[in-house]
Amino acid sequence: MELAQVGCPSPIGFPLAARILPSSMTESALRLGTDIVDVRSVEASIERFGRRYLERVYTDAEIAYCRSGAGGGAERFAARFAAKEATLKVLRPADWRPEWRHIEVVREEGGWCEIQLRGPAATLAEQQGIQIVSCSLAHERSYATAVVLGAPVGASADTRRAQTSPVSEPPAPPTDPFPPSDHA
Amino acid sequence: MRDRIRSVLRHHAQLAQSIEELADDADLYRAGLTSHATVNVMLALEDEFEIEFPESLLLRRTFGSVNAIEEALMSVPTSSTRG
């Protein structure tokens, strides 16, 4: 398979996209979305509007998870809002926009998160031939951020293989006391 | 109605500049309205005018200016008015 020579240089000097995409998929086919949210703004929204705010923006499962930690969970809510906005930047709706609840951050048992689209959000992705292949969330006390990666439908197998088979990464130690996790 | 809209924006839009400095047709996103602040503006408008925005009005342009908000509020169907 001929590979596209596109993308940013990887640590070993070979474009990352070239390792994960066939030549028919150009750099512009990959879509990256990011967003940053002020945690204090989310705290203020929860305080001012309560469940009306939460239920307008977050799914029941997201609310349950965010509420399960210490404090009110504002950092987690903020990270999820950032992920929803980052997803919209990948989906690029012209004017109409899906409901926030149709973009859900699902936390896997291992600690990392995935994006699940429903209803009109899923339809929008389908129409554009885009699927969300990866996301990452992070937060500190003041700010939360998220990055979402979209790729053409059909590229997921290659993309996921590339993600799980890094070329330049050193082997992991036998026991990692701090396994990577979003913890968001 | 525009005074009430401006009052909501003053308290919830978190703009980079004063709402008083902006014309009715000024682009609120250019003035610093973020996506998250848009949620607050929407909920505060619902409180102020005792309505609920239908999904069909959850558009970026709905909250793009004072004029756009006014137009959207006037188009909210009566069935979306809180009882």
Chai-1 contact restraints between the chains, C-beta under 6 A:
chainA,res_idxA,chainB,res_idxB,connection_type,confidence,min_distance_angstrom,max_distance_angstrom,comment,restraint_id
A,V37,B,H36,contact,1.0,0.0,6.0,A-B,restraint_1
A,S41,B,H36,contact,1.0,0.0,6.0,A-B,restraint_2
A,S45,B,N40,contact,1.0,0.0,6.0,A-B,restraint_3
A,F49,B,L43,contact,1.0,0.0,6.0,A-B,restraint_4
A,R52,B,L43,contact,1.0,0.0,6.0,A-B,restraint_5
A,F81,B,H36,contact,1.0,0.0,6.0,A-B,restraint_6
A,E85,B,S35,contact,1.0,0.0,6.0,A-B,restraint_7
A,D95,B,L59,contact,1.0,0.0,6.0,A-B,restraint_8
A,D95,B,R60,contact,1.0,0.0,6.0,A-B,restraint_9
A,D95,B,R61,contact,1.0,0.0,6.0,A-B,restraint_10
A,W96,B,L59,contact,1.0,0.0,6.0,A-B,restraint_11
